[in-house]
Amino acid sequence: MSEDLADEMKGNMGDKDNIGRRTVLKAVGVASIAGALSTPAVATERSRNGSFDVIEATVADIHAALINEHVTIREVVKQYLERIDAYNEELNAILTVNPNALDRADELDAKLAAGEFVGPLHGIPTILKDNQNTADMPTTGGAVTLEDSMAPDDAFVVEQMRTVGAIIIAKANLHELAGGGTTVSSLGGQTRNPYALDRTPGGSSGGTGAALATNMAPIGFGTDTVNSIRSPASACNLVGLRPSMGLVSREGTIPVALTQDMVGPITQSVADAARILDVIAGYDPEDPSTAQGAEYIPESYTDYLNPDGLKDTRIGVLRSVFASGPESEPVVEVAEEAVVDLETLGATTIEIDAEVDVDALIDSFHVGSYEQQAQFNDYLDSLGDGAPIETLEAFVEAGEYDPSLESGLEAALEIESPTDEPEYFERLYRRNRFIEELYDSMAAGAVDALFFPHQKQLVAEIGDDQLGRNGFLSSGTGFSSITVPGGFSKEGVPVGVEFLCRPFDEPTLFEVAYAYEQGTRHRCPPEGFGPVE
């Protein structure tokens, strides 16, 4: 690539164009290319047999290789598709491969050769959870009943990603309708954890988790109603970001409960999660919640990737959610080591006195069964002629769903409209009271973030229910949170640790998470899923 084109790409980084089909969105920077341009040696270091190796490649790695003409976008995409072909049968991670992925790669290669750089994720392969609308592929929710369901257009977040150059190469399995934590569906079957094939990958976004852990793509997406972005990140040694409620649009995503639903990235690195949030954060009039976050979006979240970000910070250790008992010992051991690491990296750790029972909080103000029927019906209506059924009741009557959904669907069918249910409003009231208590606990300790293990015990073995997760502290309140690799149990099972910050304080979230990640370096790929020969 010529120096003139590199200079032009640098210049494009200052452009703040409006993107999106319906509204003026947040301007998108391209810090990933800035990093790539400043580190041309990365591509050479990542070469294998004279060609670029996608294993553990970050966005910056891929862009460095493109800029230095070590690889084409087609070659990168082809490598990832070969990995899907080689390893998906063992993992059941992917439901649909995009048949147009290589054609899109060719288009982006041609643009790059002509000096046109479309955005900060130019040519970056991406995996979606298959409850996010795509106009060119079915959106199934992992359900046989929705196998042929076609949306009229992309989800808002998907369109943002495509606009800045991302290539949607596949859609991943999930716990059907995002209705559980073990990633099993009537359409895709059981997804396996690549670090321990007898265990689940967490859920409900476990297909994305298993795929990214084995380098089927460098970046991907999950959705999160209770734990579902951060659970597979924890179980698959990845980074999972649940943004603040109101920061990212949920339009075009099959809903469970919009009071709690959120879309967010799952990645191999904190830096790539920040790059994605730069693209997807912004106002969408079709998701009015995003009006809350528009004024809090910084120039770039990558500005807060500070390797010294834990120095002079106060991290509140929420020890009441660490759990006890022999089943929790493997997780607690990792979490206690992480507390020591936080202190070594410059943080002051504060013991938070608040007694929090996450399972009790879920019983108190989780609203999934209250909102699901009405919101799912609205989603089906939005599909127009592309909807194979018209209602949740019809979905249940078809009888094709995985048995793990039975009790949740029965509960949802009992409530046609949440506004007719006094208990629904009592749950929202209790939710608001707990939000105040959470603010108070953080203020009393003068802490910048709370810290705890995402799961109270190791990710479940296949066939068992997933018990003891702490993600509702974020999903139930709208606070921002991120799960990063914390290490491994003695059995070799990944354990994720979670940082939680106040709403719209993603800058602090990225500072502390990035500093912890860089100071500990726990991310590594699973054995048995190496180069495809």
N, C-alpha and C positions, 0 to 999 in steps of 0.2 A: 504494500500500500504506500502511496506517495506521501511525502511530508506535507504537501498541499492539502490532501484529503484529511490527514491527521489534524492539521491546523483548522480545517473547516469543521471537523467533528468537535474540536475543542470549542470553537465559536458557537456551535449549536447548543453547547451546554448553558449558555446564558439566555437562550430563548425561553420565553414563558408563554407558550401557545395555549389556547383554549382547546380542550379535547372533550369528546363525548358527544352523543347524539341529541341530548336534550337540554344541556345547561352549560354554563361556564364552570369548568372544573378547576381544581387547584393546579397551578403551574407545575410542570414536572422538570426537575433537574436531572442531570445524567452523571452523577458522581461515580457510577460504576465505570464509565469510560474514562473519567479523569484518573481513576486508580489504575486502569489498564494502561493508559498512555504513559503513566509515570513509572510503570514496572514492566518494561518490555521483556525482561529476562524470564518472567514467569512462564511464558509459553514454552521456551526452550527447556526449562527445568521439568515441565510436565510432559515432555515428549516420550513416546514409547515406540521403539523400532522406527524412529524417524518420523512418526506422526503424533499428533496431539492425542492425549489420553484423557477421556472424560471422567475417569474415576476420581471422585472427590473434587471435581472442578467447580470453582465458584463462578459467579457472573464475571468478576474481574479477570479470572483465568481465561475464560472463553473469549472475552473481548480482547485480551492481550494477544491471544493466538490469532484471532481474526485480523487485528491491526498489523501484526508482524508477518501476515501471509503464511503462517504455518498451517492453516486449515481453512476450509470453507464452512459456511453454515450448513450446507448439505451434508458434508462429512461429519460434522458434529451431530446433527439430527440423526443421521444414519447409525452412528455408534449407539446412541440412546435407544433407537428402535431395535437394534440387534440385541441389546441387553434385555429389553422387554420380551423379545421373542425367545431368548435363551432361558430366562429365569421366571417368567410369569407363571408357567404351569406349576412350578413348585410352590409359589407364594399366593396365587390367586389375588394379586394386587390390582390388576388392570381389567376393566370391563370392556373398553372400546379404544382402539387405536385410530387416530385421525388419518384417514386415507389421503388427505391433502397436505400432510405435514411436509413432505419433501418438495412438493410444488411451492409451498409458501417459503421454504428455505431457499429455493432457486430465485424466487422474486426478491427476497431480501439480500441474497448474494449480488444480484444484478444492481440493486439500489446502492449497495455499498461500493461496488466497482465503479458506479457512475458518480460517486461522491455524495450520495444522499444517505444520511443517517437518520432513521425515523424516530429514535428515542432511546432511553436508557436501558431497555431490555431487547435491543435489536438482535434478533436471531437466537434468543434464549429459549430453549425448550422448557415447557411448563406442563405440569399435570394438574388437572382439576379434579376435585371430588365430584362424583356424578349426581349431585343435587344442584349443580350450578348450570343454568341454561346456556346452551350453545345452539345457534341456528343451524350449524352444519353437522351436528351429531345428536342422537337422542339424549334426553335427560331423564334417567330412569329411577333415580333414588335407590338403585339396587333392587328394584321390584320387578318381578315378571309381569305384573299387571301393567306397568308403565314402560315395558321394553321398547315400544314403538312411539313413545311420547316425544313429540317434536315441538320445541318452542319457536315462536315467530322471529325472535331475535336473541342476541346474546344478553346474558345478565350484565348489569351495569359495570361490575368489576371486571368481567371477562372482556368487555369492549375496551375498557381502559388499558388492559394488558395488551390486547392486540394492537391498539393504537400506537403504543410505544415499542412495538417490535417483537413482543413475545410470541412464540409459536406454540399453540396448544397441540401437544403431540398425543395426548391420551386422556381418558377419564377413568377415575379409579373407583374400585369397589368401596363400599361403606357399610356400616350397620344399617340395614334397610330403613329408609326414610329417616336416617339419623336417629333411630329409636333405641340405641343401646351402646354399650361400651366394648363389645368384643369383635365387631366387624364381621358379621355374618349376614348374608342376604339371600333371598330366594333366587335372584338372578346370578349372583357371583359366587355363592357358597361362602366357605370360611377362608378368610385371609390369614396367613401364617406369619409369625414373627421371624424375621430372618436371623436374629441372634439366638433364637431358641424355637425351633420349628414345632415344638409341642405346645407352644404358648400363642396367645393371640397378640396382635400388634397394637392393642388398645383400641379405642374407638370414640366416636363413630367414624372418624376420618382415617381409619387404619390402612386402607388401601394406599392412600397418599403416603402415609408413613413408611410402609414396607417398601414401596416403590423408590422413594427418595433415599432410604437407608441403603439400598442396593444399587444406587446410581442409575436408575431408569430415567432420571431427569435431575437437573440441578436444583430446581425450585418447584413448589407446588402449593396447593391450597387445601384448606379444611374449612369446615363450619363448626360452630361451637355453641350449643345450647346449655350445656352443663360443664363438660370437660373436653369436648370432642376435637379441638385442635391440640390441646396440650397433652392429652392422654397418649395419642400415638407418638407425639414428640418424645415424651418421657420413655415410652416403651421401646422406641426405635432409635434412641441415641441421636435425636435431632433437636432443632430449635422450633418452638411453636409459639406464635404471637397471637394473643387475643387482644385486639385493639379496644380502646374505650368505646362504650356504647355511644353511638352518634358520630363516630369518626369515619366509618366505612359503610357504604350502602349495602343493604341486603336484597335489593331488588333483583328479581330473577332467580332467587334461590328457593328451593322447596322449603317452606317454613315448618317449624315445630311450635315455637312460641316467640313472637317478635319482641316481647318484653325482654327476652334473654338471648335470642339468636344473634350470632356475629359471624362474619367472614374474616379469615385471616390467613397469613402465609405459614407454611411449614417448609423449613429450609435446613441445609446442613450448617449454616453459619448465621450468626447474629447480623453480620454486615448485609447479607442478602435479604434478610427479613426487613431491615431498614430500607433497602433499595426498593423493595416491593411496596412498602407502606408509602413511600414517596409517590408512587404511581396511583395507588388505589384510594388514598385518603382524600375526601372531598365531598362537596355538597351535591346531592342528587334530589331534585324535587319529588321524585317518585318514592323516596324514602325520607319523609320529613324529619326523622331523628337526626339526619346528618346536618341539619341547620345548627345543632348544638355544638358541633365540633369544628365548624368551618373557621372560626376565628383563632383557633388554637394551633393550626397547622404551621410548623416552621418552614423556613426556606428548604431545608433538607434534613431528614432524620439522620442521614449519614454524618452530619456535622457533630453528632454526639457519640460517635464510635471512638471513645477515648480509652486507650489501654490502661490509663491511670484513673479511670472513672470511679473506682471504689475508695480512693484516698479521700479522707476527710468526710466520708459519708457515714450516716447512721442507719444501720440495717436492723430492723426489728425482727427478732427470731420468734416466730409464733409457735412455740413449743407445744402448745396444747393440741395441735393437729398432727404432731409427729407419730402419735399412737404408741402402743406398747404391746407386749406379748410376743411369743416366738415367731408368729407369722410376719411381724413387722420388723424384726431385728435386722434383716438384710438391708432394708431401706433406711432404717434409723442410723445404721453404721455409716452409710454413704453420706447421709445428711449431716451427721455430726462432723465428719471429715470436711464437708463443705463449709461449715461454720468456721472451722479453723482456717481454711483457705481464705475466706472472706477477711478475716482478721490479718492474715499474712499479707494480703493484697492491699491493706491500708484502711479497711472499714472498721468502725466501732460497732460492735454488735450489742444490741439492747434486748434483754429478755422482756417480752410482752406478756403482761400478766393476764390478759383477757382469756377467759375460758371459752373456747369456741368448739362446738360440736357440729361439724359440717353436715353430717347425716340428718341431724335435727333441724338444721336450717333448710335443707331440701324439703323435709316434711312440712316445714312451717310456711315457706313461700315460693316454692317451685310452682310455676303456672302452666306447665306444658299441657296437661290434660284439659285445662280450661280454654286454651286458645287454639289448640291444634285443629279441631274440626272446621271452625269458621275460616281460619286462615288458609288451611289446605284447600278448602273449597274455592276460596278466592283465587288461589294460585292456579288451580285447574281451569277456572273461568278465564284467566289471563292467557291461556294457551290457545283459546279459540278452537279452530278445527283440528289442532294438533293434539288435543287431549283425548286419550282413549277411554276415559271415564269422566263423570261429571262431579262426583262427590266422594268424600271419605267413606260414606256408607257403602257406596258401590265398590270401593276398593276392598272393604272388609267382606262384602258379600261374595266377591270373586274367590276368596278363600285361598289365594296363592302365596300369601306372605309367609315369612319365616315365623315359626311358632314363638320366638322370643318377643314378638310384638303384641301378642295376644292381649295381655292385661292392659297395656297402655292404650291400645286401640279401643278396647271396651270402655275404658274410662273416658276417653275423648268423645266417643259417640253419645255418652250420657249428657253432654253439654253442647247444646246447639249455639248458644250465645253466652259468652262469659259475663256480659253485662247484666244478665238475668240472675246471676249467682252471687248472693251476699258474701259467700266465702271467698270468691275471687277478689273482691275489694278488700276483705280482711287480710288476704295474703299480700296484696300490694302495700297495705298499711304496715304490716310486719316487716316487709322488705325495706320500706323507707326508714323504719325505726332502726333496723340493723345497719343500714348505710350510715346513719348518724353515729351509731356506736363504733363502726369501723373508722370513721373520721376521727372520733374522739380518741380511740386507742392509738392511732398514728400520731395525733397531736400530743397526747400525753407523754409519749416516748420521744417526741421530736424526731421521728424517723423519716428518712427519705423513701424507704421501701420496706415492705414486709418480705420475709423469707421463710420457706417451708418446702418439704418434699411434695411433689405433685401427688404421688400416690402413697398411701399408708402401708401398702404391701406390694410385693412384686406383681407385675402384670399377670393376669389370670392364665392358667393352663386352658387349652381348648376344651370346651365342654363345661367349664365352670363360669359362674357369673363374675363380673368384675366388681370387686368390692373396694371400699375405702379410698376414694379419690377426693382431693381437696379443691378441685377447680371451681366449685360453686361459689367460693369466696369472690371470684371475679365475675362469673356469669350471672350470679344472683344479684350483683350490685352495680355492674357497669364499670367497675374499676379496671384499669389496664393491667395486663399480666403477660409474662413470658416464661416459658419453660425452656431450660437449656440442659445439655448433658451434665450430669453430676458424677458419673462414674458407673461402676458395675458391681453387682453382687458377686460373691464368691463363685456363684454358679455361672457367671458370665452374662447375667440379665441386666440390661440397661436400667438406670435409675435417673429420672429427671428431677431437677430442683427448680423451684418457681420463685420469681420475684413479682410482687404486686405493688403497683403505685396508684396514686390518686387518679381520678378521671382526667384524661388529656395530658397526663404527665409522661407521655412516651419518651420525651428527651431524657429524663432521669432513668426510665426503664432501660433504654438502650445503653446509657452510660454504665450502669452497674452490671448489666448482663454481658456486655461486650468485655468489660474488664475481667469479669469472672471467667468467661470463656477463654480469653487470651492468656489468662494466668494459670489455667488448669489444663486446657487442651484435652478434654475427655472424648471428643468426637473421633471415632474411627469406624471404618466400614466393617460389616460382619464377614466372618470367614466363609469361604465356599461360594462367594459371588464375585470372583475376581474378573480379570480381563476375559472377554469372549474371543476365543481363538478361531 
